[in-house]
Amino acid sequence: METYSNRRVLLAQRPNGALSRDCFHVETVPCAALEEGQILIEAKCLSIDAFIRTVMYEEAYHGSLPVGGTLVALGVGRILESRSPDFEVGDAVFGPIGAQTHAVAPASLFRKIDEEIAPLRAWVGALGVTTGLTAYFGIRAVGCVQPGETVVVSAAAGAVGSVAAQIARMDGARVIGIAGGPDKCRFLTEELGLDGALDYKSDDVEGALRALAPDGVDVYFDNVGGELLDVVLDQIRERARIIICGAISQYESMESVRGPSLYLRLAERHARMEGFAVNFFEARYAEAQRELSAWLDEGKLVMHEHVFSGIDHFPDALLTMFSGGHRGKLIVEP
Ligand SMILES: NC(=O)c1ccc[n+]([C@@H]2O[C@H](COP(=O)([O-])OP(=O)(O)OC[C@H]3O[C@@H](n4cnc5c(N)ncnc54)[C@H](OP(=O)(O)O)[C@@H]3O)[C@@H](O)[C@H]2O)c1
């Protein structure tokens, strides 16, 4: 049997507020021999996700990562060795690979993916659990967006936001994206074809939203939380739906999360706010992935990918998520 070495990214220390490069350490170790029921995977594309940051807290909803532990990451890889009857050498799989070039893991945590349906990168992006599927179920199952409605999406130039905005538009809504900076706003209207865009870093957000949605907002797909949530809450229509997908503005200070102060608008306007976690829709993933891949093939869905090459750049990719220096999906190809 060939021996493989694994280069991996560890949590060197818990961040105190904003993430910094010194929170991470990269090392190379030999891969362990497989036990019965395990597979050896060579990582091909790793998904950069916000939960990689939130598990760095000592107490975390998705389970806390110990200092010295390998950073968590979902990804797509190829099987190099298998001691599981369910997988063969060469199979492409999706699952919790971690921030590393190679993973020895229980086969039961992984599922095969079909490269005929979509290329490997798409399985962490447009068809990915934490990207395309999150957007799909947020818009369709939680927001129940209807034709003619006005939908606002925050972090609209990012991974989940850009897909959510495009699905809402395909479903016949008027869609306004919120993003940081004029270039991202141009991207939203000119490349993604949204009906309007608002730069939360420089516009008078309240006034700009009123101008773009004079009759109010029917659905708000929120990725950001914080102050922006209050601005939108103040402008919702009767029977509006606020979809709490995430709150990235709060992830670097989770000990003191800022909630909305204008939540009474929900009562005044007979509206509702509903959070969701994508894994609650697991039974419907395959059906949604078929639809997402058809949209990709037909050119109806555009997924920008911002790719970092080399596992040593995993920390840089994660830092980029918080500085907003990307469009679409952040991916690391180890
Ligand atoms: N509910 C679920 O099951 C589920 C699953 C996956 C992801 N999510 C959530 O989906 C959201 C988006 O995740 P993603 O992977 O698609 O990331 P992303 O949108 O590609 O990247 C994050 C974006 O957030 C914006 N941002 C960062 N810090 C901010 C701040 N302090 N204030 C305002 N905006 C800020 C940046 O865009 P700008 O340059 O425009 O500021 C950045 O590009 C996250 O909140 C995540 O937790 C939820």
The ligand as a MOL file (V3000), in Angstrom:
LIG
                    3D

  0  0  0     0  0            999 V3000
M  V30 BEGIN CTAB
M  V30 COUNTS 48 52 0 0 0
M  V30 BEGIN ATOM
M  V30 1 N -29.4020 28.4940 7.4960 0
M  V30 2 C -28.5320 27.6440 6.9810 0
M  V30 3 O -28.7190 26.4220 6.9710 0
M  V30 4 C -27.2620 28.1920 6.3740 0
M  V30 5 C -26.4050 27.3530 5.6280 0
M  V30 6 C -25.2690 27.9250 5.0360 0
M  V30 7 C -24.9950 29.2790 5.2040 0
M  V30 8 N -25.8620 30.0280 5.9720 0 CHG=1
M  V30 9 C -25.6190 31.4750 6.1540 0
M  V30 10 O -25.6270 32.1000 4.8940 0
M  V30 11 C -24.9300 33.3320 5.0270 0
M  V30 12 C -24.0600 33.5480 3.7760 0
M  V30 13 O -23.0620 32.5510 3.7390 0
M  V30 14 P -22.1720 32.3690 2.4390 0
M  V30 15 O -21.4240 31.1150 2.5930 0
M  V30 16 O -23.0130 32.5490 1.2400 0 CHG=-1
M  V30 17 O -21.1560 33.5930 2.5470 0
M  V30 18 P -20.9000 34.7370 1.4890 0
M  V30 19 O -22.1770 35.5170 1.3410 0
M  V30 20 O -20.2740 34.2030 0.2770 0
M  V30 21 O -19.8240 35.6350 2.2500 0
M  V30 22 C -20.2050 36.4160 3.3100 0
M  V30 23 C -20.5530 37.8450 2.8560 0
M  V30 24 O -21.1120 38.5170 3.9570 0
M  V30 25 C -20.8110 39.8800 3.8760 0
M  V30 26 N -20.3590 40.3090 5.1940 0
M  V30 27 C -19.2970 39.8610 5.8930 0
M  V30 28 N -19.2090 40.4930 7.0690 0
M  V30 29 C -20.2410 41.3620 7.1070 0
M  V30 30 C -20.7000 42.3150 8.0570 0
M  V30 31 N -20.0660 42.4900 9.2120 0
M  V30 32 N -21.8080 43.0430 7.7610 0
M  V30 33 C -22.4530 42.8890 6.5790 0
M  V30 34 N -22.0640 41.9940 5.6510 0
M  V30 35 C -20.9860 41.2540 5.9150 0
M  V30 36 C -19.7180 40.0590 2.8100 0
M  V30 37 O -20.3320 40.6640 1.6720 0
M  V30 38 P -20.2900 42.2530 1.4350 0
M  V30 39 O -18.9870 42.5640 0.7440 0
M  V30 40 O -21.4820 42.4860 0.5900 0
M  V30 41 O -20.3550 42.8920 2.7910 0
M  V30 42 C -19.3230 38.6400 2.4630 0
M  V30 43 O -19.0570 38.4960 1.0980 0
M  V30 44 C -24.1560 33.2860 6.3340 0
M  V30 45 O -24.8330 34.0940 7.2730 0
M  V30 46 C -24.2660 31.8310 6.7400 0
M  V30 47 O -24.2280 31.6460 8.1330 0
M  V30 48 C -26.9610 29.5100 6.5400 0
M  V30 END ATOM
M  V30 BEGIN BOND
M  V30 1 1 1 2
M  V30 2 2 2 3
M  V30 3 1 2 4
M  V30 4 1 4 5
M  V30 5 2 4 48
M  V30 6 2 5 6
M  V30 7 1 6 7
M  V30 8 2 7 8
M  V30 9 1 8 9
M  V30 10 1 8 48
M  V30 11 1 9 10
M  V30 12 1 9 46
M  V30 13 1 10 11
M  V30 14 1 11 12
M  V30 15 1 11 44
M  V30 16 1 12 13
M  V30 17 1 13 14
M  V30 18 2 14 15
M  V30 19 1 14 16
M  V30 20 1 14 17
M  V30 21 1 17 18
M  V30 22 2 18 19
M  V30 23 1 18 20
M  V30 24 1 18 21
M  V30 25 1 21 22
M  V30 26 1 22 23
M  V30 27 1 23 24
M  V30 28 1 23 42
M  V30 29 1 24 25
M  V30 30 1 25 26
M  V30 31 1 25 36
M  V30 32 1 26 27
M  V30 33 1 26 35
M  V30 34 2 27 28
M  V30 35 1 28 29
M  V30 36 1 29 30
M  V30 37 2 29 35
M  V30 38 1 30 31
M  V30 39 2 30 32
M  V30 40 1 32 33
M  V30 41 2 33 34
M  V30 42 1 34 35
M  V30 43 1 36 37
M  V30 44 1 36 42
M  V30 45 1 37 38
M  V30 46 2 38 39
M  V30 47 1 38 40
M  V30 48 1 38 41
M  V30 49 1 42 43
M  V30 50 1 44 45
M  V30 51 1 44 46
M  V30 52 1 46 47
M  V30 END BOND
M  V30 END CTAB
M  END
